[in-house]
Amino acid sequence: MTQSILTRRRFFVGGALGTGALALGGASVFVRQTDLEAILHSAEVLTMSAQRKLLAQWPLAREFTVADISPTFRVNGTHVPESDEYTALLENGFADWRLKVVGLVDRPLALCLSDLRKLPSRTQITRHDCVEGWSAIGQWTGVPLGPILKAAGLKPNARFVVFHCADELERTLDGSGRYYESIDLGDAFHPQTILAYAMNGADLSVGHGAPLRLRVERQLGYKQAKYLMGIEVVDNFDRFFGGKGGFWEDRGYEWYAGI
C-alpha cells in the first residue's frame, strides 16, 4: 500500500467519524465522535439485517461474460508483501506454502496449492467494486470456501471466519499492521465465496494476491483479502488487534460491506 493511498483512506475515515455536526431538518446538531460512531454502527447493523432478509434465498451477485472482462484490472493495496517469509515462498514458486485451517474446527487442515487445485472448482466473472470509487470486471477460478469448512468440521460455537494474510500495510511491533479480514458463516457458505488461485485464465499474479485470495462477491473490494496464509474459525474478534474484524475495520471502515 503506498503512503498516498493509506493517507487518502485515513482522510475518508477521519472525515466520516470526525465530523462534529449532523444536519437534521435544516438544523445542525453537534455530537461527540463516540456518539457518531454508535450511529454509524447502528446503520451498519440495519443495512446488514435488511440485506440478509432480501438475500435469504442465496441469490448470486451478477456474473458477466468473457467479453465484459476489463482490459485493465488495477492492482490495489500491496503489490508485493515485504516479509521474508513471503519472499522465500515466492522464490520457491509457493511449493512450501500451506493454507492452514484452524480454530473452532474438529479437523485442522494444511492444504498446498496442488491440494486445492484437485478439489471441485468454480469459475465466475464478476465486478470488483472498490471503496475508492473504481470498478473492474475479472474472471476468478478457485475453490468454494464452504466445502473446505465442512471438511474441517465446524464446532457448534463457530460464528466467523478470519483470513490471515502475508501483507503488512503498517510496520508495527504488535503486528496490528498485518492485513486480515473476516466474514460470517452466511457469506462463507455462499456459492460465490471462493478461494481464488487463478484470474482471467492464468495463475493469480503476485499483485493480485498470489498464491490465493478471497473472493466474496457480495461485498466491497477491501473484503477480498489477498495473500492468504491461514483461515481461523472463531466465535468473536476480541483478541484480534482492534477487535473489529479486519485491518480497515479497526481503522473505521464498516465490517459488513455489502453491495
N, C-alpha and C positions, 0 to 999 in steps of 0.2 A: 504494500500500500504506500503510495507516495505521500509525502508530507502535505501536499496541496489537497489531495482527496481527503485525508484524515482531518485536516483543518476545516475543510468545507462541510464535512459531515458533522463535526462538532458545532459548527456555526448553526446548522439547521436544527440540531437537537437543542442547543442553547437558546435559539430563537423561540422554539416552541415551549420550552419549560421555564425560560427566564422571563417571559412576558409578565408584566405586572398588572395588566388590566384586561378584562373581558368586556366586549360590547354587548349589552343586553337591553333591547328595546330602545336603542339610541343613547343609553347612558353607559358610562364607564364604571365598572365595579372592580376595585382593586382587590387582588387575592394574593396570598402567600404562595411561593413556589411549591411548597409541600401540598397545599390545597389544590393547586392546578394539576400537579402530578396525580393526585387522587381522582380528579375529574377525568383526566385523560385515561387513567386505568379503568374507570367505570365504563367509559365509552368503548374501550377495547373489549371488555367482557361482554357488553351488549352486542357489539359487532360480531364477535365470535359465536355467541349464542344464536343470534339471528341467522348467521350463515350456516351453522351446523343444522338448524332446523330446515332451512331451504335445501341443504345438500344431503339430507338424510338418506336418500336413495343412491348415494355414491356416484353422482354424475361426474363425467370426466371434464377436465379442462379442455378447451378447444384444441384440436390437433389439425395440422396443416399438411400440405403436400410437399414433395421434394422441390417443386418449382417455387415454393414460397420461402425456401431457406435463404437467410440473409447472406449476401456476399461477404460481409464482414461481421464477425461476432466479437465485440470488444472484450479484451482481457481486462477484467476489473479486479481491484484489490491486489493481492500479492501476485507477482509474476513468477517468482521462484522463491520458495522458502529458503531461508538462510541457515537453518540449523545443520550441524554436522551430520546428524542422523539422516536427514532427508538427502543431503548431498551424497552420502555413501549409498543410500538406496537407489538414487538416480543413476549414479555411476555404474551400478551393477544391474541396471535395467529392471529394477524392482524385484529381482529374483528372491531377495531375502525379506521382502515386505510381507507382512501378515496383517489382516484385518481382525482384530480381537473383539469378540462379543462377550461382554462380561456384565456384572451387576446382578440384578434380580432375575437371574435365569437358572434353570436346572442343569444345563449342559453348556458351559462356556465353550466358545469356538475360537479357532485361529485359522483363518482362510487365506490362502495365497491367491494370486490372480488366476492361475490355472483352475483352481477350485471353483472360483466364481464363474469363469467362462464355461464351465461344464454344466452349470445349473440352467434351468429354463430362463430365457431372457425375454426382454420386452424392448421394442424399438418404438419411439414416439417422436413426433415433430411438433414442438411446442414453442410458445413465445415466452421469452425471459423478460420480465419487467423489473427494471432497476429502480430503487427508491430515488436515484439521482435524476430520473426523468427520461432515460433512454430504454429502448426495447430492441430485441433481436430474436429471430426465429432460428432454431437449430434442431438437428436430429440427434437424439440420445439413445444409446443402447446400453442396457445393463440388467442387473438382477433385481426383481421386485424385492423390497425390504421385508414384506410380510412373511413370506416363506422362510426367510433366514431366522426371523424372530421365532417362528413356530418350531424350527429345528432346534433352536436353543432352549425352548420351553420357558415361557414366562411364568414367574411366580405370581400368586394372587394379588399382591400389593403393587405390581408393576403399573406405572401410570405414564411415564415419559421415556423417550429415547434421546440420549445425549450423544452428539457426534464430536469426537475429539480429532483435531486437525494438526497438521505439521507446521502451518504458517503462524508466525508470531508477528502481529502488527505493531506491538509496542514492546520494547525490551524492559522487562520488569523482573525484580528479584523474586516476587511471589508467583510468577507465571501467569498473572491475570491478563497479560497481553497476548496469550496464546488463543487462537481462534477456536471457538466451539459454538455449537448450535444445538437446538433441541426441538422436538415436535412431540405431540401426544400420540397415543396409540391409534386414535381415529385417523390421523394423517399417515401414521406409519403403515397401516394396513390398506390404505387407498391403492388401487391398482396402478396408478401413475407415479407412485412414490418408488423410485428405483435408485440403486447404487450404480451409477453410470461409469463404464470403463471405455466407452467409445463415443465419439462425436463426429457427426457428418460422415460416417462410414470409415473412419480411421481411429486408431488408438487415441485416447484422450491425450492432448498435449499438456506440457507442464504448465503453461499459462492458464489453461482451463481446468487444472486440478488433478493431473495425473498423480498416482495411478487410478484414483477412484474419487468420485464426488457424489454428493446427494442431489437428486432432483425431486423436489416436492412441488409439483406443478401448480398447485392452487395457492401458492404463496409467493411473496416478492423475492427478488434476487438475493438479498442478504441471508435468506434462509437456506440457499443452495450451497451448503458447505463444501469447500474444495479440500484436496489433500487429506482424505480421510485416513486416520491411523487406528481408530478404535470406536466402538459403539458400546455405550453403557446404559443399561436399563435401570431406571431409578423411580422412586416414588415422590421425590421433590428435588428442588435445586439449591437447597440451603447451603450445601458445602462447596458450591461452585462459585468462587470469586464473588461477584456482586449479588448472586442469588436470583438473578432474573431470567436465567435460562439461555444466555447467549452473549457473545462478545459485544455486539452492538446494543443488545437489550440492557446490559449492565451500564451502558452509556446513554440510555434514554429512549432507545427505539422500542416499539411495541413488540411483545413476544409473539402475538398472533398477527401475522402479516398477510392475512387472506386477501385474495384479489376478488 
